[in-house]
Amino acid sequence: MTYPEVRGTLTENRSLADLTWLRVGGPADALFQPADLDDLRAFLAALDTAVPVFPMGVGSNLIVRDGGLRAVVVRLGRGFNGIDIDGDRVHAGAAALDAHVARKAAQAGRDLTFLRTIPGSIGGAVAMNAGCYGSYVADRLEEVQAVTRTGDLVTIPAADLKLAYRSSAIPPGHVLTRATFRADAGDPQALEQRMADQLARRDGSQPTKDRSAGSTFRNPAGFSSTGRADDSQELKAWKVIDDAGMRGATRGGAIMSPKHPNFLVNQNNATAADLERLGEEVRKRVFETSGLTLEWEIMRVGDGPDQSGE
């Protein structure tokens, strides 16, 4: 296939394994890293509309299957990671890391502290309506900027994204480029302390030094942990996995973390198939023991080995 000329970087048959936190997966048909907004718009406008486009952040919540991905993967970089603060509004590029946005906002006396412990970038946080400790992107998001599959630049109000627990209605093929949040005022030192406390709580309960993709399954309760004393654990994913006896379960090089059983970890050169099949074993066992059907929180894309001929 002949791709449009670009000013950024376009690499055909590019492995995605090193671009995901789990370090697994086959190649994409092409990986496009645009130089800037104009480069992205021109490329999408010129690309054959029959070619699928898959926007990818920093790969913190993603399994790319071993057979790879039949699409052009768009990965935004330096031209899309700016953070600007104007009064109570925080404008963040889609490639800006969630933690960096939280910290820069706090320095300016603006409260987006809930983003501090969320792995990944702003584009992914919006797509997943990321949240923790009772706060979600939906609570603060005002609008997003995106480039459509045909290269048009559009602004979409947050209400049109239909943000729900770990989901959104971003139109297919749209590449988010910027998000605008409305952030309450706060004392910078108090905000910094709150984020430090959140990090300590997270590191004490989650395998943050292991090769994982964050929470594997959505909470059956339908909301993230609030951290409050009245936050029941009975319908949390980790609890039903633990009750099903799957804490520490393994398949190939994959393991459900002994520290936090809702974390799927690449412990020893796991394949994407190892990870996904272990996840499916967990779902089956949880259903057998509790009648609950766990829903994946990690996005899984691409072809399995049986589909690629490997």
N, C-alpha and C positions, 0 to 999 in steps of 0.2 A: 504494500500500500504506500502511496505517496502522500505525505503529510504537508500541510501548509508551512511556509517559511516562518521562522520565529526569531525573536531577538534573545529570548531566554534559552533554555536547554531542553532539547527533545531527544530522548534516548529510546530506541526501539528494543523490544524484547528485554526489558529491564527487570531484574529480580526485585521483588518488593520486601524480601525477608529482612534485610538490614534496615528497612524503614519502619518496621513495626516493633513494638515493645516486646512481643513474644518471639521475635526473630525466626518466624517461619513463613513459608509460602513460596509459590512459584512466580514466574514473570508476568508482567503486564505486557500487552501488545506494544504500548508506548507509555513513557512517563514524561509529562510536560511540566516544566518549572518555569512559569512566565517571569519575564523581567519586570513587568509592571502591569498596571490595569489595562493600558492600551494594548499591550502584547497579548494579554488574555482575551480581550474582546475580539481582536482581529483574528486570533487563532480559532476561536469557537465559531465566529461568523463564516470562516472559510472551510472549516472541517465538514466533511460529508455528514449530513444529518443522520445517516444510518449508523454511524459509528457511536457506540455508547461512550459516555463520559462519566468517570467516577472521581468525585472530589475526595481527596485524602488529606487528613491533617497530619499529626505527628505519629499516628498509628498506635495510640495508647489504648484503644478500645476496639481492636480489629484482629480477626484471624483471616489471613489470605490463604485460601486452600492451596494444596501442593501443586495442583495443575495450573495455577496462575489465573489471571484475570483477562478476559477478552474485552478490553476497553482501553481507552486513553485515560490514564490516571493523571489528574491535575493536582499538583502539590504546590501550594503557595509558600513563598519564602520571604526574604528580607523586604521586598517591596510591599508586603502586606501585613507587617507586624507592628505598625506604629500605634502609639497610645497617646491620645490627646484628651485633655480635661478642660471643659468649658463650663464653669459654674457647677451645677448638679448633674451635668451630662458627661459621661465618659465614652469616648469614641475609641473603639479598639479594632485593629485589623484582624481579619479572620485567622491569620497565622500567629498572632500574639499568644503567648502562653498564658493560660488562666492564672497561674500563680503570679506572673509578672504584672498582669492587669490589676489583681488584688493589691499587690504591694505598691504599685505606682499610685493607685487611687487612694490608698491609705496615707501615703506621704502627703497627698494633697488634701487630706481631711475628708475623704469620701469613702463610704462604706460599701465595698464589694467583697468583704472578707470571706464570704462563703465560697468564693472561687479559689481561695488559697490552697486548699488541699485537693482540688479536682485535677487529676492528671489530664494533660492534653492542651489543645488550643481552643480559641474562642469559637471558631467555626464549628468544631465538633461539639462544644458545650451547648451552642444554640441548637444544633441538629438533634441532640439528645435531651434537651431541656435539663441539663445537668444541675445537680443540687446536692446539698448535704446540710445537716443540722437544721432542717426545716425550711431552708431557703432554696429557691430555684431560679434559674435564668428567667423564667416566665414572670417572676415577681419584680424584676428590674429592667427587663428588655423593653425598649421603646420601638426600635425599628432595625431592619438590616438592609444592607446594600448587597446586591447580587448581580452576577452576569448570567443572562439566560443562555440556553443552548444555541441560540442564533446570534449571540454577541451583544445583545442589548443590555444596557445598564439600568437596573430597576431598583426602586426603594419599596420595601415591603413592611407595612406596619406589623408589630408583634402579634396583634390580634388575628391577622390573616394566616399566621403560621400554625394556629391551633395547637399550641404547646400543651402537652399533657405529660404524665409521668414517663420519663425516658423516651419521649417521642415528639415528633413535629410533622408538619405537612409541607415541608419545603418542596416546591415543584421539581419533578425529575429533570436532571440535567443542569439545574441552576447551581452556580458556584458562588457560595457566600464570600464576600470580600471584606465586609466591615459590619460591625454591630454597634449600636448606640444604647447605652444603659443610663437610667436615671438612678443616681446614687445619693442616699441620705448623707447629711453631714455627720462627722464624728471627730473626736479628738485623735490626732495621728498616733500618739503614744498608746492610747487605749485600744485602738484598732490593731496596732502592731502586737500588743500583748494578747489580744483575742486570737490573732492568727498563730502566734507562738503556742498558745494553749491548744488550739485545734491540731497543729502539727504534732505536738507531743501525744495527744490522744490518738491520732491516727497511727503514728509510728509504734505506739504501744500495743495496738490491736491488729495491725495489718502487716503483711509480709512485704514492706516497701522496698527491701533490698533484693527481693527475688524477681525473676523475670516473669511478670504477670501482665495482665491487661486490665487491672482493676477488678471491680465486682463482675462476676461471671453471669449471674442471674438477677433479674429484677425481684424485689421483695414482693411476695404474694399479697402483702398488706396493701400494696399500691402506692407506697410513698417511701421516701428515703428516711434514714434514721434522723431523729431530731436531737438526740443527745440528752433529752430531758429525763427526769426521774420517772415520769409516767409513760415512757416510751416502751411499750410491751415488745418483747422479743419473740413471742409465739409465732407470728407470721412473717418473720424475717427469713430471708433465704439461707443465711448461715445456720440458723437454728434448725430448719427442716432438713437441711443437708446433714447436719450433725446428728439429728435424731434418726436419720436413715442409715447411719453408720458409714457415711462416705467421707468423713474427715480423714485425710491422709491416703485416700484411695489413689491407685496409680494405674496407668496404662502406657506402655512404652516408656518414653522419657517424660511423660506428663504426670502431675500429681495435684490433687486438691490439697491446698496448703494445710498442714497440721496447725498452723497458727490461726488461720481464718479460713474455714472450709468453703467460703464462697469465692475464694481466689484460686483460679486455675493457673498453675505455674509450669513453665518449661524448665524442668529440673535437670534434664540430662539429654540434650540434643533431641528433643521431641520433634515429631513432624506435626504439621497442621492436623493431619488425620488422627494422630494420637490425642491431641488436645480436644478436638471436636467429639471424637468417639467417647472419651472419658466424660465429657460434659453430657452427652446423651445417656450414658450409663447412670450418671447422677440423676438426671431427669426421670429416668425409668424407675430407679429405686425410690426416689421421693414420692412418685405417684403411687407406687406399690404400698408404701408405708403410711402415707398421709392422705392420699387421694388428691393432692395438689399437683397441678401442672406448672412447673417452673418455666418461665419465659427467659430466653437468652437476653442478656444486656449487651454482651459483646457482639458486635456486628461480624457476620461471617460471609465472605464473598468469594467468588471464583469457582473454578472447577476442581472436583475431587480427582484423585489419581485414576479412578475408573473411567472418568470422562476425558482425561487427557491422553490416555493410552500408556501412561507410565506404570 
